Amino acid sequence: MLLASCNEDKSADNDEKSQSFPVTSGIVMDVPHRQEYVASIQNSNFIELRARVSGYLEKVSVDEGQRVTEGQVLFTISSQGFQEELKRANARLKSAKAEAKMAEIDLKNNQLLLEKKIISKSEWEMARARLDSAMAKVDEADTEVTDAERKLTYAEVRAPFDGIINRIRNKAGSLISEDDLLTTLSNDGDVYAYFNVSELEYLDLVKRKDLGENGSVLLELANGEIHHYKGRIQTWESVISKSTGNIAFRASFPNPEHILKQGSSGKVIIQSQLKDALVIPQKCTFEVQHKTCVFTLNADNSVQLRSIDTKLRLSNHYVIESGLLPTDRIIFEGIQVVKEGDVIAPDFKLQKEVAPL
């Protein structure tokens, strides 16, 4: 009886020494997740307008920032020299046609003389060769006319599509050389957002068929606001960069209010959902030698150090990749004062009570 009494006293002392700590466990749930990628924005149409002929800039018909329509005249380069060249080319063409007509008549006459055996066949062949030479000169002169007409049209620089005129680099009266940059023209309709993803993310994203549907991705603007119109992923490059290990994606977004401009920056947001993910509070975790750890409880309420792998970090929670089960009990508060091997008195709390997601 004396021995039993002593054992009971020791057990009571141990119970009194066991401290109570809040304990919880992970929950399994579908976790909404968003991936953000820094993106550069480009207009679907953006070109440089360059002079294709040399001359003085006679007229600038538009202003910077002006909206223009396809075919509208933007710049006029002095065209007098091109008009004169066209006249000379037309004159050479007429002369060549006249010579060809004369050669044709000569060939017909020689044909009659050949039939009457007045001339030899070699003389007829010479007449035929003169006609062929004359026809070649006609073709050459016709090409010169076409070239002169083309250069004359280049004297007027027209808009190839509807868009916005950007900075105009030269004023009326400036001497323009061939290939000089006059301005740039951008279409401020739909825009492209280019962004890079890692190879691992690429392998996950290409499996998702919904990303090609309208409204599947979002665009965060430089001021933190979300663009009013959702977009979709259109395509991606065929090569993964060896230097970065990334691959470029292209998303398109409507721009009916003309807010997005060439060269803007933002973030492409791709939303997803992790199915049946195990979630625990970040407050339960700590680091040991660059590893994320938690304190779990064994069946006898003894403390055990457990290393875990996290898949995703939320605002106040972790999604667990491996190292924990939903049935594992983890210490929620007091991880600074307990150590492995301690026996505690667990005060179990549901995670939704102590750390709602």
C-alpha positions as CSV (number, residue, x, y, z in Angstrom):
1,M,0.0,0.0,0.0
2,L,2.9,2.3,0.8
3,L,4.5,1.6,-2.6
4,A,1.2,2.3,-4.5
5,S,0.7,5.5,-2.6
6,C,4.2,6.7,-3.6
7,N,3.5,5.9,-7.3
8,E,0.2,7.8,-7.2
9,D,1.9,10.8,-5.7
10,K,4.6,10.8,-8.5
11,S,2.0,10.5,-11.3
12,A,0.0,13.4,-9.7
13,D,3.2,15.4,-9.6
14,N,3.9,14.7,-13.3
15,D,0.4,15.7,-14.3
16,E,0.8,18.9,-12.4
17,K,4.0,19.6,-14.2
18,S,2.5,19.0,-17.7
19,Q,1.7,22.4,-19.1
20,S,-1.4,23.0,-21.3
21,F,-0.8,24.2,-24.9
22,P,-3.3,25.0,-27.6
23,V,-3.2,22.3,-30.3
24,T,-4.8,22.0,-33.7
25,S,-4.6,20.0,-36.9
26,G,-4.5,20.7,-40.6
27,I,-7.7,20.9,-42.7
28,V,-8.2,19.5,-46.1
29,M,-9.9,22.0,-48.5
30,D,-9.9,23.4,-52.0
31,V,-7.6,26.5,-51.9
32,P,-8.0,29.3,-54.4
33,H,-4.7,30.4,-55.7
34,R,-3.4,33.1,-58.0
35,Q,-0.1,33.3,-59.8
36,E,1.3,36.7,-60.8
37,Y,3.8,37.3,-63.6
38,V,5.4,40.6,-64.5
39,A,4.3,41.6,-68.0
40,S,5.2,44.1,-70.7
41,I,2.3,45.4,-72.7
42,Q,2.4,46.0,-76.5
43,N,-0.2,47.1,-79.0
44,S,-1.4,44.4,-81.4
45,N,-0.2,46.7,-84.2
46,F,2.8,49.0,-83.7
47,I,5.0,50.1,-86.6
48,E,7.6,52.7,-87.6
49,L,6.7,54.9,-90.5
50,R,9.8,55.7,-92.6
51,A,10.4,57.6,-95.7
52,R,10.8,55.5,-98.8
53,V,12.1,58.3,-101.0
54,S,14.3,61.3,-100.5
55,G,13.1,64.9,-100.7
56,Y,11.8,67.9,-98.8
57,L,8.9,67.4,-96.4
58,E,6.3,69.6,-98.0
59,K,3.4,69.0,-95.6
60,V,2.6,67.3,-92.3
61,S,-1.1,66.6,-92.3
62,V,-1.5,65.2,-88.8
63,D,-0.5,66.1,-85.2
64,E,1.0,64.0,-82.4
65,G,-1.6,62.0,-80.6
66,Q,-4.1,62.3,-83.4
67,R,-6.3,59.4,-84.3
68,V,-6.1,58.5,-88.0
69,T,-7.8,56.1,-90.3
70,E,-6.4,53.6,-92.8
71,G,-5.3,55.2,-96.0
72,Q,-5.3,58.8,-94.6
73,V,-2.4,61.0,-95.9
74,L,0.0,61.7,-93.1
75,F,3.1,63.3,-94.8
76,T,3.8,64.7,-98.2
77,I,7.3,64.7,-99.6
78,S,8.2,67.0,-102.6
79,S,7.1,65.1,-105.7
80,Q,8.0,67.3,-108.6
81,G,11.1,65.3,-109.4
82,F,9.1,62.1,-109.4
83,Q,6.4,63.6,-111.6
84,E,9.1,64.6,-114.2
85,E,10.7,61.2,-114.1
86,L,7.2,59.6,-114.7
87,K,6.8,61.8,-117.8
88,R,10.2,60.8,-119.1
89,A,9.4,57.1,-118.5
90,N,6.1,57.5,-120.3
91,A,7.9,59.1,-123.3
92,R,10.4,56.3,-123.5
93,L,7.6,53.8,-123.4
94,K,5.8,55.5,-126.3
95,S,9.0,55.6,-128.3
96,A,9.6,51.9,-127.6
97,K,6.1,51.0,-128.6
98,A,6.5,53.0,-131.9
99,E,9.7,51.1,-132.7
100,A,8.0,47.8,-131.9
101,K,5.1,48.7,-134.3
102,M,7.6,49.6,-137.1
103,A,9.4,46.3,-136.5
104,E,6.2,44.4,-136.6
105,I,5.2,46.0,-140.0
106,D,8.7,45.3,-141.3
107,L,8.3,41.6,-140.3
108,K,5.0,41.3,-142.1
109,N,6.5,42.8,-145.3
110,N,9.4,40.4,-145.0
111,Q,7.0,37.5,-144.6
112,L,5.3,38.4,-147.9
113,L,8.7,38.7,-149.7
114,L,9.8,35.4,-148.2
115,E,6.7,33.7,-149.5
116,K,7.4,35.1,-153.0
117,K,11.0,34.0,-152.6
118,I,12.3,37.6,-153.1
119,I,14.3,37.5,-149.9
120,S,16.1,34.7,-148.1
121,K,15.0,33.2,-144.8
122,S,17.9,34.7,-143.0
123,E,16.7,38.2,-143.9
124,W,13.3,37.3,-142.5
125,E,14.9,36.0,-139.3
126,M,16.8,39.3,-138.9
127,A,13.4,41.2,-139.2
128,R,12.0,38.8,-136.5
129,A,15.0,39.5,-134.2
130,R,14.5,43.3,-134.6
131,L,10.8,42.8,-133.5
132,D,11.9,40.8,-130.5
133,S,14.5,43.5,-129.6
134,A,11.8,46.2,-129.9
135,M,9.4,44.3,-127.7
136,A,12.0,43.8,-125.0
137,K,12.6,47.6,-125.1
138,V,8.8,48.0,-124.6
139,D,8.9,45.8,-121.5
140,E,11.9,47.7,-120.1
141,A,10.2,51.0,-120.7
142,D,7.0,49.7,-119.1
143,T,8.9,48.7,-116.0
144,E,10.5,52.1,-115.7
145,V,7.0,53.7,-115.8
146,T,5.8,51.4,-113.1
147,D,8.9,52.2,-111.0
148,A,8.3,56.0,-111.5
149,E,4.6,55.6,-110.5
150,R,5.6,53.7,-107.4
151,K,8.1,56.4,-106.3
152,L,5.5,59.0,-106.9
153,T,3.1,57.2,-104.6
154,Y,5.8,57.0,-102.0
155,A,5.8,60.8,-101.9
156,E,2.6,60.5,-99.9
157,V,2.9,58.6,-96.6
158,R,-0.4,57.1,-95.7
159,A,-1.6,55.2,-92.6
160,P,-1.6,51.5,-93.1
161,F,-4.3,50.9,-90.4
162,D,-6.4,52.9,-87.9
163,G,-4.4,54.1,-85.0
164,I,-2.7,56.9,-83.0
165,I,0.1,59.0,-84.3
166,N,3.0,59.2,-81.9
167,R,5.9,61.7,-81.8
168,I,6.6,63.4,-85.1
169,R,10.4,63.8,-85.6
170,N,10.5,66.3,-88.5
171,K,8.6,69.4,-89.4
172,A,7.5,70.8,-92.7
173,G,10.5,71.9,-94.8
174,S,12.9,69.3,-93.4
175,L,15.1,67.5,-95.8
176,I,14.2,63.8,-95.7
177,S,16.5,61.0,-96.7
178,E,15.3,57.5,-97.7
179,D,14.6,55.3,-94.6
180,D,14.4,58.3,-92.2
181,L,12.0,57.7,-89.3
182,L,9.0,60.0,-89.6
183,T,6.8,58.7,-86.7
184,T,5.4,55.6,-85.2
185,L,1.8,54.4,-85.5
186,S,0.1,52.3,-82.8
187,N,-3.3,50.6,-82.8
188,D,-4.7,51.1,-79.3
189,G,-7.3,48.4,-79.6
190,D,-6.6,44.9,-78.1
191,V,-3.2,44.7,-76.5
192,Y,-0.7,41.9,-75.9
193,A,0.8,41.2,-72.5
194,Y,4.1,39.2,-72.7
195,F,5.4,37.4,-69.5
196,N,7.8,34.7,-68.6
197,V,7.1,31.5,-66.7
198,S,9.4,28.8,-65.4
199,E,9.7,25.4,-67.0
200,L,7.8,23.7,-64.2
201,E,5.0,26.3,-64.3
202,Y,4.9,25.9,-68.1
203,L,4.3,22.2,-67.8
204,D,1.3,22.9,-65.5
205,L,-0.2,25.7,-67.5
206,V,-0.2,24.0,-70.9
207,K,-2.4,21.3,-69.4
208,R,-5.1,23.8,-68.6
209,K,-7.6,24.2,-71.5
210,D,-9.5,27.0,-69.8
211,L,-6.6,29.5,-70.1
212,G,-7.4,29.9,-73.8
213,E,-10.9,31.0,-73.1
214,N,-11.9,34.6,-72.9
215,G,-11.9,35.9,-69.4
216,S,-9.5,33.3,-68.0
217,V,-6.7,35.7,-66.9
218,L,-6.6,39.1,-65.3
219,L,-4.3,42.1,-65.7
220,E,-3.1,44.2,-62.8
221,L,-2.1,47.7,-63.8
222,A,1.0,49.6,-62.6
223,N,-1.2,51.5,-60.0
224,G,-2.4,48.2,-58.5
225,E,-5.9,48.3,-60.1
226,I,-7.3,45.4,-62.0
227,H,-8.0,46.1,-65.7
228,H,-11.7,46.1,-66.3
229,Y,-11.6,43.6,-69.0
230,K,-10.4,40.0,-68.6
231,G,-8.2,38.3,-71.2
232,R,-6.9,35.0,-72.4
233,I,-3.6,33.3,-73.2
234,Q,-3.2,33.1,-76.9
235,T,0.2,31.4,-77.4
236,W,3.7,30.8,-76.1
237,E,7.2,30.5,-77.6
238,S,8.6,27.2,-78.8
239,V,12.0,27.5,-77.0
240,I,12.9,27.6,-73.3
241,S,15.7,30.0,-72.6
242,K,18.9,28.2,-71.6
243,S,20.1,31.2,-69.6
244,T,16.9,31.7,-67.5
245,G,15.0,28.5,-67.8
246,N,11.9,30.5,-68.7
247,I,9.5,30.5,-71.6
248,A,7.5,33.5,-72.8
249,F,3.7,33.5,-72.9
250,R,1.4,36.0,-74.7
251,A,-2.0,37.0,-73.3
252,S,-4.4,39.3,-75.1
253,F,-6.7,41.8,-73.4
254,P,-9.5,44.0,-74.8
255,N,-8.8,47.8,-74.6
256,P,-12.0,49.5,-75.7
257,E,-11.3,52.5,-73.4
258,H,-7.8,53.0,-74.9
259,I,-6.3,52.9,-71.4
260,L,-3.5,50.5,-72.1
261,K,-0.6,51.9,-74.1
262,Q,2.5,50.5,-75.9
263,G,5.3,50.0,-73.3
264,S,3.0,49.9,-70.3
265,S,3.8,47.5,-67.5
266,G,1.6,45.3,-65.3
267,K,1.1,41.8,-63.9
268,V,-0.8,38.9,-65.6
269,I,-2.8,37.1,-62.9
270,I,-3.7,33.4,-63.5
271,Q,-6.2,32.0,-61.1
272,S,-6.4,28.4,-60.1
273,Q,-7.6,26.1,-57.3
274,L,-5.6,23.5,-55.4
275,K,-7.9,20.5,-54.8
276,D,-7.9,18.7,-51.5
277,A,-5.0,20.7,-50.1
278,L,-3.8,20.3,-46.5
279,V,-3.6,23.7,-44.9
280,I,-2.0,24.7,-41.6
281,P,-1.5,28.1,-39.9
282,Q,1.9,29.7,-40.4
283,K,1.9,30.4,-36.6
284,C,2.6,26.6,-36.1
285,T,5.8,26.6,-38.0
286,F,9.4,27.6,-37.4
287,E,12.7,27.1,-39.1
288,V,15.6,24.8,-38.2
289,Q,18.6,24.9,-40.4
290,H,16.6,26.4,-43.3
291,K,14.0,23.7,-43.0
292,T,10.3,24.4,-42.1
293,C,9.3,22.5,-39.0
294,V,6.4,21.9,-36.6
295,F,5.9,20.3,-33.3
296,T,3.6,17.3,-33.4
297,L,2.2,15.2,-30.6
298,N,2.6,11.4,-30.3
299,A,-0.2,9.2,-28.8
300,D,1.2,9.8,-25.3
301,N,1.2,13.6,-25.9
302,S,5.0,13.7,-26.1
303,V,6.4,16.4,-28.4
304,Q,8.1,15.4,-31.6
305,L,9.9,17.7,-34.1
306,R,8.7,17.2,-37.6
307,S,10.2,18.6,-40.8
308,I,7.6,19.5,-43.5
309,D,7.6,20.6,-47.1
310,T,5.3,23.5,-48.1
311,K,3.8,23.8,-51.6
312,L,2.3,27.3,-51.3
313,R,2.4,30.2,-48.9
314,L,-0.9,32.0,-48.3
315,S,-1.3,35.2,-46.3
316,N,-1.3,33.4,-42.9
317,H,-1.3,29.7,-43.8
318,Y,0.8,27.1,-45.6
319,V,-0.3,24.5,-48.1
320,I,1.6,21.4,-47.2
321,E,3.4,19.3,-49.8
322,S,4.6,16.5,-47.6
323,G,5.5,15.7,-44.0
324,L,2.0,16.0,-42.3
325,L,-1.3,14.2,-42.3
326,P,-4.7,15.7,-41.6
327,T,-4.9,13.5,-38.4
328,D,-1.6,14.9,-37.0
329,R,-1.9,17.1,-34.0
330,I,0.4,20.2,-34.1
331,I,1.2,22.7,-31.4
332,F,-0.4,26.0,-32.2
333,E,1.0,28.3,-29.5
334,G,4.0,27.9,-27.2
335,I,6.5,26.5,-29.8
336,Q,9.1,28.8,-28.3
337,V,9.0,27.2,-24.9
338,V,8.5,23.4,-25.6
339,K,11.2,21.1,-26.8
340,E,11.2,17.6,-28.4
341,G,10.4,14.9,-25.8
342,D,8.3,17.1,-23.5
343,V,4.9,15.8,-22.5
344,I,2.2,18.4,-22.5
345,A,-1.5,18.6,-21.8
346,P,-3.1,19.4,-25.2
347,D,-5.9,21.8,-25.4
348,F,-7.3,20.9,-28.9
349,K,-8.8,23.7,-30.9
350,L,-10.3,23.5,-34.4
351,Q,-8.3,25.5,-36.9
352,K,-11.4,27.5,-37.9
353,E,-11.6,28.8,-34.4
354,V,-7.9,29.8,-33.9
355,A,-6.8,30.6,-37.4
356,P,-9.6,30.9,-39.9
357,L,-8.4,30.9,-43.5
